[in-house]
Amino acid sequence: MPLGSQHPYKAIRVRSAANALTLKTLPGYAEVKKLKNDCSNCLGKYFVAKGGTSPGGVSADNIVKEEDLLWEVRVIRPNQGIANYTVNPNRLTLVLTEDGRISDAAWD
């Protein structure tokens, strides 16, 4: 982000859905490393809610655990509606199939 030479800033903080970073020296560079699953490869994998047990016979690389996701998650199962729908741009919505696989993932 280019700034003019007479900018009044001492530092810059940038926030995202998953984290934030602060650049304390201007000019400068800052980067945040990805710490957990960003759900970019979730489709078709089994979802396991916090405290749940993984399905038997399924390899770990074919399972998405809720506690490993970076964001607040809303899970919609095939037999559920969506009561009291509120928009939250920092929430990931996962739609599951009958057998617990993720069929769709979207932001509100």
C-alpha positions in Angstrom: 0.0 0.0 0.0 1.8 3.1 -1.1 1.8 6.1 1.3 2.9 9.7 0.6 6.1 10.9 2.3 4.2 13.1 4.7 1.8 10.5 6.1 0.8 10.8 9.7 0.9 7.1 10.5 3.2 5.4 13.1 1.9 1.9 12.3 -0.7 0.1 10.2 -2.9 -2.7 11.4 -4.7 -4.9 8.8 -7.5 -7.3 9.9 -9.1 -10.2 8.1 -11.6 -12.8 9.0 -8.9 -15.1 10.3 -6.2 -12.9 11.9 -4.6 -9.5 12.0 -1.1 -8.1 11.5 0.6 -4.9 12.5 3.4 -3.2 10.6 5.3 -1.1 13.1 8.0 0.3 10.9 7.2 2.4 7.9 8.1 1.7 5.2 8.2 -2.0 5.9 6.8 -5.4 5.2 4.8 -7.9 7.3 3.3 -11.3 6.6 1.2 -13.7 8.6 1.8 -17.4 8.1 -1.2 -19.7 7.7 -1.6 -21.7 10.9 -4.7 -23.9 10.3 -6.9 -25.3 7.6 -8.4 -22.6 5.3 -11.0 -25.1 3.9 -9.8 -24.5 0.3 -9.9 -28.3 -0.2 -12.9 -29.2 2.0 -15.4 -30.3 -0.6 -16.0 -34.1 -0.6 -14.3 -34.6 2.8 -16.0 -35.7 6.0 -16.8 -33.1 8.6 -16.2 -33.8 12.3 -17.7 -31.3 14.8 -15.8 -30.2 17.9 -15.8 -33.1 20.3 -17.0 -35.5 17.6 -15.3 -38.7 16.6 -13.9 -39.4 13.1 -15.7 -42.0 11.0 -14.1 -45.4 11.1 -12.0 -46.4 8.1 -11.5 -42.9 6.8 -8.0 -41.5 6.4 -7.0 -38.4 8.3 -6.4 -36.5 5.1 -10.1 -37.0 4.1 -11.4 -35.4 7.3 -12.0 -31.8 8.2 -12.2 -31.1 11.9 -14.1 -28.1 13.1 -11.4 -27.1 15.6 -8.8 -27.0 12.7 -10.8 -24.4 10.7 -9.8 -20.7 11.0 -13.3 -19.2 11.3 -16.6 -19.5 13.0 -18.5 -22.3 11.2 -22.2 -22.8 10.6 -23.0 -26.4 9.6 -26.2 -27.2 7.7 -27.1 -30.9 7.7 -29.6 -32.3 5.1 -32.5 -32.5 7.7 -31.9 -28.9 9.1 -33.3 -25.5 8.3 -31.7 -22.2 9.1 -33.4 -20.6 12.1 -32.8 -16.9 12.9 -30.6 -16.3 9.9 -28.1 -13.5 10.4 -25.4 -12.4 8.0 -21.8 -12.7 9.3 -19.1 -12.2 6.7 -16.6 -13.9 8.9 -18.5 -17.1 9.1 -18.0 -20.1 6.9 -21.1 -22.1 6.1 -20.7 -25.8 5.4 -23.5 -27.8 3.8 -23.3 -31.5 4.5 -24.5 -34.6 2.7 -26.4 -37.5 4.3 -23.2 -39.3 5.1 -21.5 -36.2 6.6 -19.4 -35.1 3.6 -19.0 -31.4 2.8 -21.0 -30.7 -0.4 -20.7 -26.9 -0.4 -18.7 -24.2 1.5 -19.5 -20.5 1.3 -19.2 -17.2 3.1 -22.4 -15.4 4.3 
